[in-house]
Amino acid sequence: MNCWEFMKCGREAGGKNAEKQGICPAYRDKRLHRVHEGMNAGRACWMIAGTNCGGRVQGTFAEKEKDCLNCEFYRLVCMEESAKGNFRMYPELIELLIKNS
């Protein structure tokens, strides 16, 4: 499950809020495609600037880290991927973002 499915934000392509609020950057960003078995950055949304969480646009990971660490979806991904020995930590995800830019 990707963040937009879990959060039901409707900001995926064709979603109920996409036209009004725009398509979510996590949905569009292909640099982390398949990380944690997600589509685009759908299972690493905390790494993408400009996501709309908690009803407001979030900044970079450094700016939104506290919110993300308390997010139910972030915790779910951590639990699921850690159980498989597959959770990718922040430095590895930064490297992927740079490499795939």
Biopython code that builds the backbone (N, CA, C, O; Angstrom):
import numpy as np
from Bio.PDB.StructureBuilder import StructureBuilder

atoms = [
    (1, "MET", "N", (0.839, -1.176, 0.000)),
    (1, "MET", "CA", (0.000, 0.000, 0.000)),
    (1, "MET", "C", (0.888, 1.244, 0.000)),
    (1, "MET", "O", (1.853, 1.338, 0.759)),
    (2, "ASN", "N", (0.546, 2.179, -0.852)),
    (2, "ASN", "CA", (1.271, 3.447, -0.935)),
    (2, "ASN", "C", (0.612, 4.481, -0.025)),
    (2, "ASN", "O", (-0.522, 4.300, 0.416)),
    (3, "CYS", "N", (1.338, 5.570, 0.250)),
    (3, "CYS", "CA", (0.847, 6.572, 1.199)),
    (3, "CYS", "C", (-0.500, 7.152, 0.784)),
    (3, "CYS", "O", (-1.370, 7.344, 1.634)),
    (4, "TRP", "N", (-0.690, 7.435, -0.498)),
    (4, "TRP", "CA", (-1.952, 8.047, -0.924)),
    (4, "TRP", "C", (-3.125, 7.098, -0.750)),
    (4, "TRP", "O", (-4.258, 7.543, -0.566)),
    (5, "GLU", "N", (-2.872, 5.805, -0.804)),
    (5, "GLU", "CA", (-3.926, 4.821, -0.553)),
    (5, "GLU", "C", (-4.237, 4.749, 0.942)),
    (5, "GLU", "O", (-5.399, 4.712, 1.348)),
    (6, "PHE", "N", (-3.182, 4.730, 1.745)),
    (6, "PHE", "CA", (-3.348, 4.644, 3.198)),
    (6, "PHE", "C", (-3.997, 5.905, 3.757)),
    (6, "PHE", "O", (-4.918, 5.826, 4.569)),
    (7, "MET", "N", (-3.514, 7.076, 3.320)),
    (7, "MET", "CA", (-3.991, 8.357, 3.843)),
    (7, "MET", "C", (-5.307, 8.804, 3.198)),
    (7, "MET", "O", (-6.000, 9.675, 3.724)),
    (8, "LYS", "N", (-5.643, 8.197, 2.052)),
    (8, "LYS", "CA", (-6.871, 8.543, 1.316)),
    (8, "LYS", "C", (-6.947, 10.046, 1.042)),
    (8, "LYS", "O", (-7.992, 10.674, 1.211)),
    (9, "CYS", "N", (-5.813, 10.603, 0.614)),
    (9, "CYS", "CA", (-5.735, 12.045, 0.364)),
    (9, "CYS", "C", (-6.355, 12.447, -0.969)),
    (9, "CYS", "O", (-6.734, 13.603, -1.154)),
    (10, "GLY", "N", (-6.459, 11.498, -1.899)),
    (10, "GLY", "CA", (-7.044, 11.807, -3.198)),
    (10, "GLY", "C", (-6.156, 12.634, -4.106)),
    (10, "GLY", "O", (-6.637, 13.251, -5.056)),
    (11, "ARG", "N", (-4.840, 12.651, -3.816)),
    (11, "ARG", "CA", (-3.935, 13.464, -4.625)),
    (11, "ARG", "C", (-3.129, 12.634, -5.621)),
    (11, "ARG", "O", (-2.146, 13.122, -6.178)),
    (12, "GLU", "N", (-3.534, 11.385, -5.849)),
    (12, "GLU", "CA", (-2.927, 10.585, -6.904)),
    (12, "GLU", "C", (-3.572, 10.981, -8.228)),
    (12, "GLU", "O", (-4.622, 11.623, -8.235)),
    (13, "ALA", "N", (-2.958, 10.605, -9.345)),
    (13, "ALA", "CA", (-3.526, 10.911, -10.659)),
    (13, "ALA", "C", (-4.949, 10.376, -10.716)),
    (13, "ALA", "O", (-5.187, 9.200, -10.439)),
    (14, "GLY", "N", (-5.892, 11.237, -11.074)),
    (14, "GLY", "CA", (-7.291, 10.855, -11.147)),
    (14, "GLY", "C", (-8.000, 10.866, -9.810)),
    (14, "GLY", "O", (-9.194, 10.572, -9.743)),
    (15, "GLY", "N", (-7.281, 11.203, -8.728)),
    (15, "GLY", "CA", (-7.880, 11.234, -7.397)),
    (15, "GLY", "C", (-8.818, 12.415, -7.204)),
    (15, "GLY", "O", (-8.777, 13.385, -7.961)),
    (16, "LYS", "N", (-9.657, 12.326, -6.193)),
    (16, "LYS", "CA", (-10.695, 13.332, -5.965)),
    (16, "LYS", "C", (-10.151, 14.732, -5.684)),
    (16, "LYS", "O", (-10.854, 15.714, -5.921)),
    (17, "ASN", "N", (-8.925, 14.850, -5.190)),
    (17, "ASN", "CA", (-8.351, 16.164, -4.872)),
    (17, "ASN", "C", (-7.213, 16.579, -5.802)),
    (17, "ASN", "O", (-6.622, 17.644, -5.623)),
    (18, "ALA", "N", (-6.910, 15.760, -6.773)),
    (18, "ALA", "CA", (-5.761, 16.022, -7.647)),
    (18, "ALA", "C", (-5.915, 17.300, -8.456)),
    (18, "ALA", "O", (-4.957, 18.062, -8.596)),
    (19, "GLU", "N", (-7.093, 17.543, -8.984)),
    (19, "GLU", "CA", (-7.283, 18.740, -9.812)),
    (19, "GLU", "C", (-7.201, 20.016, -8.969)),
    (19, "GLU", "O", (-6.591, 21.002, -9.382)),
    (20, "LYS", "N", (-7.807, 19.987, -7.811)),
    (20, "LYS", "CA", (-7.865, 21.169, -6.946)),
    (20, "LYS", "C", (-6.535, 21.425, -6.217)),
    (20, "LYS", "O", (-6.078, 22.565, -6.144)),
    (21, "GLN", "N", (-5.916, 20.360, -5.680)),
    (21, "GLN", "CA", (-4.715, 20.509, -4.862)),
    (21, "GLN", "C", (-3.433, 20.116, -5.584)),
    (21, "GLN", "O", (-2.336, 20.374, -5.091)),
    (22, "GLY", "N", (-3.566, 19.502, -6.734)),
    (22, "GLY", "CA", (-2.410, 19.029, -7.484)),
    (22, "GLY", "C", (-2.049, 17.603, -7.117)),
    (22, "GLY", "O", (-2.422, 17.099, -6.058)),
    (23, "ILE", "N", (-1.322, 16.969, -8.007)),
    (23, "ILE", "CA", (-0.878, 15.596, -7.764)),
    (23, "ILE", "C", (0.269, 15.647, -6.764)),
    (23, "ILE", "O", (1.173, 16.474, -6.881)),
    (24, "CYS", "N", (0.225, 14.771, -5.799)),
    (24, "CYS", "CA", (1.212, 14.734, -4.721)),
    (24, "CYS", "C", (2.616, 14.471, -5.277)),
    (24, "CYS", "O", (2.785, 13.639, -6.169)),
    (25, "PRO", "N", (3.617, 15.175, -4.751)),
    (25, "PRO", "CA", (4.992, 14.941, -5.188)),
    (25, "PRO", "C", (5.452, 13.492, -4.962)),
    (25, "PRO", "O", (6.252, 12.979, -5.745)),
    (26, "ALA", "N", (4.969, 12.835, -3.920)),
    (26, "ALA", "CA", (5.346, 11.430, -3.682)),
    (26, "ALA", "C", (4.799, 10.525, -4.776)),
    (26, "ALA", "O", (5.426, 9.529, -5.135)),
    (27, "TYR", "N", (3.638, 10.869, -5.303)),
    (27, "TYR", "CA", (3.042, 10.096, -6.392)),
    (27, "TYR", "C", (3.835, 10.294, -7.681)),
    (27, "TYR", "O", (4.018, 9.350, -8.449)),
    (28, "ARG", "N", (4.303, 11.513, -7.918)),
    (28, "ARG", "CA", (5.002, 11.841, -9.168)),
    (28, "ARG", "C", (6.474, 11.447, -9.157)),
    (28, "ARG", "O", (7.030, 11.140, -10.212)),
    (29, "ASP", "N", (7.114, 11.448, -8.000)),
    (29, "ASP", "CA", (8.569, 11.273, -7.924)),
    (29, "ASP", "C", (8.964, 9.818, -8.167)),
    (29, "ASP", "O", (8.675, 8.942, -7.352)),
    (30, "LYS", "N", (9.616, 9.574, -9.276)),
    (30, "LYS", "CA", (9.981, 8.214, -9.677)),
    (30, "LYS", "C", (11.355, 7.772, -9.160)),
    (30, "LYS", "O", (11.752, 6.626, -9.368)),
    (31, "ARG", "N", (12.078, 8.667, -8.492)),
    (31, "ARG", "CA", (13.443, 8.332, -8.053)),
    (31, "ARG", "C", (13.473, 7.232, -7.003)),
    (31, "ARG", "O", (14.491, 6.554, -6.862)),
    (32, "LEU", "N", (12.394, 7.034, -6.267)),
    (32, "LEU", "CA", (12.356, 5.993, -5.242)),
    (32, "LEU", "C", (11.362, 4.880, -5.611)),
    (32, "LEU", "O", (10.846, 4.168, -4.750)),
    (33, "HIS", "N", (11.117, 4.759, -6.913)),
    (33, "HIS", "CA", (10.203, 3.718, -7.392)),
    (33, "HIS", "C", (10.678, 2.346, -6.925)),
    (33, "HIS", "O", (11.849, 1.999, -7.076)),
    (34, "ARG", "N", (9.775, 1.586, -6.369)),
    (34, "ARG", "CA", (9.986, 0.220, -5.883)),
    (34, "ARG", "C", (10.705, 0.149, -4.537)),
    (34, "ARG", "O", (10.904, -0.949, -4.016)),
    (35, "VAL", "N", (11.103, 1.294, -3.953)),
    (35, "VAL", "CA", (11.652, 1.271, -2.597)),
    (35, "VAL", "C", (10.538, 0.812, -1.666)),
    (35, "VAL", "O", (9.422, 1.329, -1.720)),
    (36, "HIS", "N", (10.838, -0.137, -0.835)),
    (36, "HIS", "CA", (9.864, -0.750, 0.079)),
    (36, "HIS", "C", (8.663, -1.308, -0.690)),
    (36, "HIS", "O", (7.554, -1.394, -0.162)),
    (37, "GLU", "N", (8.910, -1.683, -1.944)),
    (37, "GLU", "CA", (7.909, -2.286, -2.822)),
    (37, "GLU", "C", (6.763, -1.333, -3.165)),
    (37, "GLU", "O", (5.640, -1.768, -3.417)),
    (38, "GLY", "N", (7.056, -0.038, -3.173)),
    (38, "GLY", "CA", (6.024, 0.948, -3.480)),
    (38, "GLY", "C", (6.116, 1.480, -4.893)),
    (38, "GLY", "O", (7.104, 1.267, -5.597)),
    (39, "MET", "N", (5.064, 2.178, -5.295)),
    (39, "MET", "CA", (5.046, 2.864, -6.585)),
    (39, "MET", "C", (5.636, 4.255, -6.384)),
    (39, "MET", "O", (5.249, 4.975, -5.464)),
    (40, "ASN", "N", (6.567, 4.624, -7.243)),
    (40, "ASN", "CA", (7.248, 5.908, -7.151)),
    (40, "ASN", "C", (7.753, 6.095, -5.717)),
    (40, "ASN", "O", (8.476, 5.230, -5.223)),
    (41, "ALA", "N", (7.402, 7.186, -5.029)),
    (41, "ALA", "CA", (7.861, 7.373, -3.644)),
    (41, "ALA", "C", (6.743, 7.077, -2.654)),
    (41, "ALA", "O", (6.725, 7.613, -1.546)),
    (42, "GLY", "N", (5.823, 6.229, -3.056)),
    (42, "GLY", "CA", (4.648, 5.935, -2.242)),
    (42, "GLY", "C", (4.911, 5.235, -0.938)),
    (42, "GLY", "O", (4.053, 5.237, -0.056)),
    (43, "ARG", "N", (6.095, 4.623, -0.786)),
    (43, "ARG", "CA", (6.435, 3.995, 0.496)),
    (43, "ARG", "C", (7.731, 4.579, 1.061)),
    (43, "ARG", "O", (8.418, 3.955, 1.870)),
    (44, "ALA", "N", (8.038, 5.783, 0.614)),
    (44, "ALA", "CA", (9.150, 6.560, 1.174)),
    (44, "ALA", "C", (8.799, 8.045, 1.070)),
    (44, "ALA", "O", (9.664, 8.880, 0.808)),
    (45, "CYS", "N", (7.529, 8.360, 1.277)),
    (45, "CYS", "CA", (7.014, 9.720, 1.092)),
    (45, "CYS", "C", (7.693, 10.730, 2.010)),
    (45, "CYS", "O", (7.766, 11.913, 1.680)),
    (46, "TRP", "N", (8.188, 10.278, 3.151)),
    (46, "TRP", "CA", (8.867, 11.168, 4.090)),
    (46, "TRP", "C", (10.128, 11.789, 3.508)),
    (46, "TRP", "O", (10.635, 12.781, 4.032)),
    (47, "MET", "N", (10.630, 11.216, 2.440)),
    (47, "MET", "CA", (11.846, 11.731, 1.809)),
    (47, "MET", "C", (11.558, 12.810, 0.765)),
    (47, "MET", "O", (12.488, 13.433, 0.254)),
    (48, "ILE", "N", (10.312, 13.034, 0.448)),
    (48, "ILE", "CA", (9.936, 13.920, -0.646)),
    (48, "ILE", "C", (9.370, 15.232, -0.107)),
    (48, "ILE", "O", (8.420, 15.240, 0.675)),
    (49, "ALA", "N", (9.962, 16.324, -0.535)),
    (49, "ALA", "CA", (9.499, 17.657, -0.132)),
    (49, "ALA", "C", (8.161, 17.964, -0.792)),
    (49, "ALA", "O", (7.886, 17.527, -1.909)),
    (50, "GLY", "N", (7.344, 18.719, -0.086)),
    (50, "GLY", "CA", (6.101, 19.211, -0.657)),
    (50, "GLY", "C", (4.902, 18.297, -0.528)),
    (50, "GLY", "O", (3.849, 18.585, -1.096)),
    (51, "THR", "N", (5.032, 17.197, 0.208)),
    (51, "THR", "CA", (3.859, 16.350, 0.419)),
    (51, "THR", "C", (2.870, 17.108, 1.299)),
    (51, "THR", "O", (3.264, 17.995, 2.056)),
    (52, "ASN", "N", (1.606, 16.766, 1.204)),
    (52, "ASN", "CA", (0.562, 17.449, 1.956)),
    (52, "ASN", "C", (0.061, 16.515, 3.031)),
    (52, "ASN", "O", (-0.814, 15.685, 2.783)),
    (53, "CYS", "N", (0.606, 16.645, 4.219)),
    (53, "CYS", "CA", (0.248, 15.758, 5.322)),
    (53, "CYS", "C", (-0.327, 16.582, 6.460)),
    (53, "CYS", "O", (0.134, 17.689, 6.738)),
    (54, "GLY", "N", (-1.321, 16.040, 7.101)),
    (54, "GLY", "CA", (-1.931, 16.756, 8.204)),
    (54, "GLY", "C", (-2.607, 18.039, 7.770)),
    (54, "GLY", "O", (-2.758, 18.967, 8.563)),
    (55, "GLY", "N", (-3.017, 18.094, 6.501)),
    (55, "GLY", "CA", (-3.737, 19.252, 6.007)),
    (55, "GLY", "C", (-2.877, 20.439, 5.615)),
    (55, "GLY", "O", (-3.398, 21.517, 5.332)),
    (56, "ARG", "N", (-1.548, 20.249, 5.596)),
    (56, "ARG", "CA", (-0.675, 21.353, 5.193)),
    (56, "ARG", "C", (0.501, 20.817, 4.394)),
    (56, "ARG", "O", (0.918, 19.672, 4.568)),
    (57, "VAL", "N", (1.025, 21.657, 3.519)),
    (57, "VAL", "CA", (2.173, 21.276, 2.706)),
    (57, "VAL", "C", (3.395, 21.184, 3.600)),
    (57, "VAL", "O", (3.678, 22.085, 4.389)),
    (58, "GLN", "N", (4.105, 20.091, 3.464)),
    (58, "GLN", "CA", (5.301, 19.832, 4.263)),
    (58, "GLN", "C", (6.541, 20.222, 3.467)),
    (58, "GLN", "O", (6.507, 20.246, 2.237)),
    (59, "GLY", "N", (7.616, 20.521, 4.149)),
    (59, "GLY", "CA", (8.872, 20.882, 3.504)),
    (59, "GLY", "C", (9.752, 19.674, 3.279)),
    (59, "GLY", "O", (9.264, 18.585, 2.978)),
    (60, "THR", "N", (11.043, 19.867, 3.425)),
    (60, "THR", "CA", (12.021, 18.791, 3.257)),
    (60, "THR", "C", (11.917, 17.823, 4.423)),
    (60, "THR", "O", (11.221, 18.096, 5.401)),
    (61, "PHE", "N", (12.607, 16.693, 4.322)),
    (61, "PHE", "CA", (12.591, 15.725, 5.411)),
    (61, "PHE", "C", (13.089, 16.365, 6.698)),
    (61, "PHE", "O", (12.516, 16.132, 7.762)),
    (62, "ALA", "N", (14.132, 17.159, 6.621)),
    (62, "ALA", "CA", (14.669, 17.806, 7.818)),
    (62, "ALA", "C", (13.616, 18.697, 8.472)),
    (62, "ALA", "O", (13.563, 18.800, 9.697)),
    (63, "GLU", "N", (12.784, 19.337, 7.663)),
    (63, "GLU", "CA", (11.752, 20.224, 8.190)),
    (63, "GLU", "C", (10.530, 19.463, 8.710)),
    (63, "GLU", "O", (9.855, 19.923, 9.631)),
    (64, "LYS", "N", (10.253, 18.314, 8.128)),
    (64, "LYS", "CA", (9.046, 17.578, 8.501)),
    (64, "LYS", "C", (9.343, 16.295, 9.279)),
    (64, "LYS", "O", (8.432, 15.512, 9.547)),
    (65, "GLU", "N", (10.590, 16.078, 9.638)),
    (65, "GLU", "CA", (11.003, 14.835, 10.291)),
    (65, "GLU", "C", (10.137, 14.496, 11.507)),
    (65, "GLU", "O", (9.699, 13.354, 11.648)),
    (66, "LYS", "N", (9.889, 15.458, 12.373)),
    (66, "LYS", "CA", (9.103, 15.192, 13.581)),
    (66, "LYS", "C", (7.702, 14.699, 13.217)),
    (66, "LYS", "O", (7.202, 13.738, 13.802)),
    (67, "ASP", "N", (7.075, 15.366, 12.247)),
    (67, "ASP", "CA", (5.745, 14.933, 11.811)),
    (67, "ASP", "C", (5.795, 13.530, 11.228)),
    (67, "ASP", "O", (4.938, 12.697, 11.527)),
    (68, "CYS", "N", (6.796, 13.267, 10.400)),
    (68, "CYS", "CA", (6.895, 11.950, 9.754)),
    (68, "CYS", "C", (7.149, 10.843, 10.771)),
    (68, "CYS", "O", (6.559, 9.768, 10.668)),
    (69, "LEU", "N", (8.003, 11.084, 11.734)),
    (69, "LEU", "CA", (8.305, 10.064, 12.731)),
    (69, "LEU", "C", (7.083, 9.708, 13.565)),
    (69, "LEU", "O", (7.017, 8.624, 14.145)),
    (70, "ASN", "N", (6.124, 10.608, 13.627)),
    (70, "ASN", "CA", (4.881, 10.367, 14.364)),
    (70, "ASN", "C", (3.736, 9.918, 13.463)),
    (70, "ASN", "O", (2.621, 9.698, 13.936)),
    (71, "CYS", "N", (4.004, 9.782, 12.172)),
    (71, "CYS", "CA", (2.974, 9.426, 11.200)),
    (71, "CYS", "C", (2.655, 7.929, 11.268)),
    (71, "CYS", "O", (3.558, 7.095, 11.329)),
    (72, "GLU", "N", (1.375, 7.608, 11.255)),
    (72, "GLU", "CA", (0.929, 6.215, 11.303)),
    (72, "GLU", "C", (1.427, 5.426, 10.090)),
    (72, "GLU", "O", (1.793, 4.257, 10.219)),
    (73, "PHE", "N", (1.443, 6.059, 8.914)),
    (73, "PHE", "CA", (1.903, 5.369, 7.714)),
    (73, "PHE", "C", (3.409, 5.098, 7.781)),
    (73, "PHE", "O", (3.851, 3.999, 7.447)),
    (74, "TYR", "N", (4.195, 6.081, 8.206)),
    (74, "TYR", "CA", (5.642, 5.893, 8.356)),
    (74, "TYR", "C", (5.919, 4.721, 9.298)),
    (74, "TYR", "O", (6.751, 3.862, 9.007)),
    (75, "ARG", "N", (5.228, 4.699, 10.402)),
    (75, "ARG", "CA", (5.426, 3.617, 11.382)),
    (75, "ARG", "C", (5.041, 2.258, 10.805)),
    (75, "ARG", "O", (5.701, 1.254, 11.075)),
    (76, "LEU", "N", (3.976, 2.228, 10.013)),
    (76, "LEU", "CA", (3.552, 0.986, 9.369)),
    (76, "LEU", "C", (4.632, 0.482, 8.418)),
    (76, "LEU", "O", (4.987, -0.696, 8.450)),
    (77, "VAL", "N", (5.156, 1.369, 7.572)),
    (77, "VAL", "CA", (6.207, 0.977, 6.627)),
    (77, "VAL", "C", (7.442, 0.495, 7.388)),
    (77, "VAL", "O", (8.032, -0.525, 7.032)),
    (78, "CYS", "N", (7.828, 1.219, 8.423)),
    (78, "CYS", "CA", (8.986, 0.794, 9.234)),
    (78, "CYS", "C", (8.786, -0.614, 9.780)),
    (78, "CYS", "O", (9.683, -1.453, 9.695)),
    (79, "MET", "N", (7.617, -0.867, 10.337)),
    (79, "MET", "CA", (7.325, -2.172, 10.919)),
    (79, "MET", "C", (7.325, -3.268, 9.856)),
    (79, "MET", "O", (7.959, -4.309, 10.027)),
    (80, "GLU", "N", (6.607, -3.024, 8.755)),
    (80, "GLU", "CA", (6.500, -4.043, 7.708)),
    (80, "GLU", "C", (7.862, -4.345, 7.076)),
    (80, "GLU", "O", (8.233, -5.508, 6.913)),
    (81, "GLU", "N", (8.586, -3.312, 6.730)),
    (81, "GLU", "CA", (9.859, -3.511, 6.035)),
    (81, "GLU", "C", (10.951, -4.008, 6.974)),
    (81, "GLU", "O", (11.812, -4.782, 6.557)),
    (82, "SER", "N", (10.931, -3.582, 8.220)),
    (82, "SER", "CA", (11.910, -4.075, 9.196)),
    (82, "SER", "C", (11.717, -5.564, 9.452)),
    (82, "SER", "O", (12.686, -6.304, 9.626)),
    (83, "ALA", "N", (10.459, -6.000, 9.475)),
    (83, "ALA", "CA", (10.160, -7.420, 9.680)),
    (83, "ALA", "C", (10.740, -8.273, 8.561)),
    (83, "ALA", "O", (11.069, -9.441, 8.770)),
    (84, "LYS", "N", (10.867, -7.686, 7.363)),
    (84, "LYS", "CA", (11.438, -8.394, 6.213)),
    (84, "LYS", "C", (12.939, -8.133, 6.083)),
    (84, "LYS", "O", (13.587, -8.664, 5.180)),
    (85, "GLY", "N", (13.491, -7.316, 6.984)),
    (85, "GLY", "CA", (14.903, -6.953, 6.890)),
    (85, "GLY", "C", (15.181, -6.049, 5.707)),
    (85, "GLY", "O", (16.276, -6.072, 5.145)),
    (86, "ASN", "N", (14.189, -5.247, 5.324)),
    (86, "ASN", "CA", (14.267, -4.484, 4.084)),
    (86, "ASN", "C", (14.124, -2.975, 4.285)),
    (86, "ASN", "O", (14.108, -2.237, 3.301)),
    (87, "PHE", "N", (14.019, -2.489, 5.536)),
    (87, "PHE", "CA", (13.798, -1.056, 5.733)),
    (87, "PHE", "C", (15.058, -0.285, 5.357)),
    (87, "PHE", "O", (16.149, -0.572, 5.849)),
    (88, "ARG", "N", (14.888, 0.697, 4.478)),
    (88, "ARG", "CA", (16.005, 1.518, 4.016)),
    (88, "ARG", "C", (16.053, 2.796, 4.832)),
    (88, "ARG", "O", (15.068, 3.529, 4.932)),
    (89, "MET", "N", (17.195, 3.044, 5.403)),
    (89, "MET", "CA", (17.382, 4.201, 6.266)),
    (89, "MET", "C", (17.635, 5.459, 5.441)),
    (89, "MET", "O", (17.936, 5.392, 4.250)),
    (90, "TYR", "N", (17.508, 6.591, 6.096)),
    (90, "TYR", "CA", (17.639, 7.908, 5.489)),
    (90, "TYR", "C", (18.869, 8.067, 4.595)),
    (90, "TYR", "O", (18.713, 8.504, 3.454)),
    (91, "PRO", "N", (20.095, 7.735, 5.053)),
    (91, "PRO", "CA", (21.272, 7.937, 4.179)),
    (91, "PRO", "C", (21.197, 7.153, 2.868)),
    (91, "PRO", "O", (21.589, 7.660, 1.818)),
    (92, "GLU", "N", (20.702, 5.937, 2.925)),
    (92, "GLU", "CA", (20.578, 5.124, 1.711)),
    (92, "GLU", "C", (19.549, 5.721, 0.752)),
    (92, "GLU", "O", (19.738, 5.696, -0.464)),
    (93, "LEU", "N", (18.467, 6.255, 1.302)),
    (93, "LEU", "CA", (17.442, 6.868, 0.458)),
    (93, "LEU", "C", (17.943, 8.171, -0.164)),
    (93, "LEU", "O", (17.600, 8.483, -1.304)),
    (94, "ILE", "N", (18.749, 8.930, 0.573)),
    (94, "ILE", "CA", (19.354, 10.148, 0.020)),
    (94, "ILE", "C", (20.234, 9.780, -1.164)),
    (94, "ILE", "O", (20.196, 10.444, -2.200)),
    (95, "GLU", "N", (21.025, 8.726, -1.014)),
    (95, "GLU", "CA", (21.895, 8.278, -2.110)),
    (95, "GLU", "C", (21.065, 7.904, -3.342)),
    (95, "GLU", "O", (21.438, 8.243, -4.465)),
    (96, "LEU", "N", (19.955, 7.216, -3.142)),
    (96, "LEU", "CA", (19.085, 6.851, -4.264)),
    (96, "LEU", "C", (18.485, 8.088, -4.934)),
    (96, "LEU", "O", (18.403, 8.153, -6.160)),
    (97, "LEU", "N", (18.075, 9.052, -4.143)),
    (97, "LEU", "CA", (17.521, 10.289, -4.696)),
    (97, "LEU", "C", (18.548, 10.987, -5.572)),
    (97, "LEU", "O", (18.228, 11.449, -6.667)),
    (98, "ILE", "N", (19.773, 11.063, -5.092)),
    (98, "ILE", "CA", (20.856, 11.725, -5.853)),
    (98, "ILE", "C", (21.195, 10.921, -7.103)),
    (98, "ILE", "O", (21.290, 11.469, -8.201)),
    (99, "LYS", "N", (21.373, 9.631, -6.924)),
    (99, "LYS", "CA", (21.744, 8.749, -8.039)),
    (99, "LYS", "C", (20.702, 8.778, -9.162)),
    (99, "LYS", "O", (21.051, 8.757, -10.342)),
    (100, "ASN", "N", (19.435, 8.824, -8.785)),
    (100, "ASN", "CA", (18.352, 8.742, -9.757)),
    (100, "ASN", "C", (17.852, 10.105, -10.235)),
    (100, "ASN", "O", (16.837, 10.188, -10.927)),
    (101, "SER", "N", (18.563, 11.175, -9.866)),
    (101, "SER", "CA", (18.152, 12.528, -10.302)),
    (101, "SER", "C", (18.508, 12.781, -11.730)),
    (101, "SER", "O", (18.235, 13.862, -12.252)),
]
sb = StructureBuilder()
sb.init_structure("model")
sb.init_model(0)
sb.init_chain("A")
sb.init_seg("    ")
for serial, (resi, resn, name, xyz) in enumerate(atoms, 1):
    if name == "N":
        sb.init_residue(resn, " ", resi, " ")
    sb.init_atom(name, np.array(xyz, "f"), 0.0, 1.0, " ", f" {name:<3s}", serial, name[0])
structure = sb.get_structure()
